[in-house]
């Protein structure tokens, strides 16, 4: 419990206001969820089961070494809504070694 509280406090203090939690995708329709990410640029959303993930409009919201992967989340009207992107470090399999 203390660890969760410490993480929550850290997230509130270090995450810019534009990237703070904006809601639950299961309660939104797909177009509203996509518009939220597009308008804010970066946002944390609950994707169900108290799982919060950061979604971004494009790669410009990622770190220099990260790539952007298209993400699909469940919404009220679409089980696979293309909400935006997730920033992540590239792995070995992400490169074309031919």
C-alpha positions as CSV (number, residue, x, y, z in Angstrom):
1,X,0.0,0.0,0.0
2,X,2.8,2.4,0.9
3,X,4.5,1.6,-2.5
4,X,1.3,2.5,-4.4
5,X,0.9,5.7,-2.5
6,X,4.5,6.7,-3.1
7,X,4.1,5.9,-6.8
8,X,0.9,7.9,-7.1
9,X,2.5,10.9,-5.4
10,X,5.6,10.7,-7.6
11,X,3.3,10.5,-10.7
12,X,1.3,13.6,-9.7
13,X,4.4,15.6,-9.1
14,X,6.4,14.6,-12.1
15,X,3.9,14.1,-14.9
16,X,3.0,17.2,-16.8
17,X,-0.7,18.3,-16.5
18,X,-1.2,17.4,-20.2
19,X,-0.3,13.8,-19.5
20,X,-2.3,13.2,-16.3
21,X,-5.1,10.6,-16.1
22,X,-8.1,11.6,-18.2
23,X,-10.5,8.7,-17.7
24,X,-11.4,5.1,-18.6
25,X,-11.5,4.0,-22.2
26,X,-14.3,1.4,-21.5
27,X,-16.7,4.3,-20.7
28,X,-15.8,6.4,-23.9
29,X,-16.7,5.9,-27.5
30,X,-13.8,5.3,-29.8
31,X,-13.9,8.7,-31.6
32,X,-13.9,10.6,-28.2
33,X,-10.9,8.6,-26.9
34,X,-9.0,9.2,-30.1
35,X,-9.9,12.9,-30.0
36,X,-8.7,13.1,-26.4
37,X,-5.3,11.7,-27.3
38,X,-5.0,13.9,-30.3
39,X,-6.0,17.1,-28.5
40,X,-3.8,16.6,-25.4
41,X,-0.8,15.0,-27.2
42,X,-0.1,12.7,-24.3
43,X,-2.5,11.3,-21.7
44,X,-2.8,8.5,-19.2
45,X,-5.9,6.4,-19.5
46,X,-7.4,3.5,-17.6
47,X,-7.7,0.6,-20.1
48,X,-9.6,-1.7,-17.6
49,X,-8.7,-3.5,-14.5
50,X,-7.0,-0.5,-13.0
51,X,-4.3,-0.6,-15.7
52,X,-3.2,2.9,-16.6
53,X,-1.2,3.4,-19.8
54,X,0.3,6.5,-21.5
55,X,-0.9,7.2,-25.0
56,X,0.6,9.8,-27.3
57,X,-0.5,11.5,-30.5
58,X,2.7,10.9,-32.3
59,X,6.4,10.1,-31.9
60,X,7.2,13.7,-30.9
61,X,5.9,12.9,-27.4
62,X,8.4,10.1,-27.0
63,X,12.0,10.2,-25.8
64,X,14.7,10.5,-28.5
65,X,15.6,6.8,-28.2
66,X,12.0,5.5,-28.3
67,X,9.7,4.4,-31.1
68,X,5.9,4.8,-31.3
69,X,3.7,1.7,-31.6
70,X,0.1,2.0,-32.6
71,X,-2.2,0.9,-29.8
72,X,-5.7,-0.6,-29.7
73,X,-7.9,-0.4,-26.6
74,X,-11.4,-1.4,-25.8
75,X,-14.0,1.4,-25.8
76,X,-17.7,1.4,-25.2
77,X,-18.4,0.9,-28.9
78,X,-15.3,-0.7,-30.3
79,X,-13.3,-3.6,-28.7
80,X,-10.2,-2.6,-30.8
81,X,-10.2,1.2,-31.0
82,X,-6.9,2.6,-32.6
83,X,-6.5,5.3,-29.8
84,X,-2.9,6.5,-30.6
85,X,0.6,5.3,-29.9
86,X,2.7,4.0,-27.0
87,X,6.3,5.0,-26.6
88,X,8.8,2.2,-26.1
89,X,12.5,1.4,-26.5
90,X,13.1,-0.6,-29.7
91,X,14.1,-4.2,-29.4
92,X,16.3,-6.4,-31.5
93,X,13.3,-7.6,-33.6
94,X,12.4,-4.0,-34.6
95,X,15.3,-3.6,-37.0
96,X,15.4,-4.9,-40.5
97,X,18.7,-6.9,-40.5
98,X,18.6,-8.0,-44.2
